């Protein structure tokens, strides 16, 4: 049985095309970035404020007197937020304490010490966050 020249050319073309497709797909898989290990800096309130003031100044083309008023407004707002937090903080702590007490009731003895350690770590983070500049 003899295969015609046209069929041979067709088969070779299909094999060649499949090789090109496989090579292109393999290159795409090989060259893509699989993991990005970039560290994103923490977003604190001072960074936010600096970006906000810069954006307001550049986009609205604010003058020096407007910039002064903007900063005064942001300072006043920061104080109001702190007062609001102080007002509702005791209620939030009470709710959290009820939650902690409920969780402690169903934990095993060996789990309780680790849970208390987790709670201390959470409280330290909260204190560190509260001692920052605020909004």
Beta strands, then each sheet from edge to edge (+ up, - down):
end
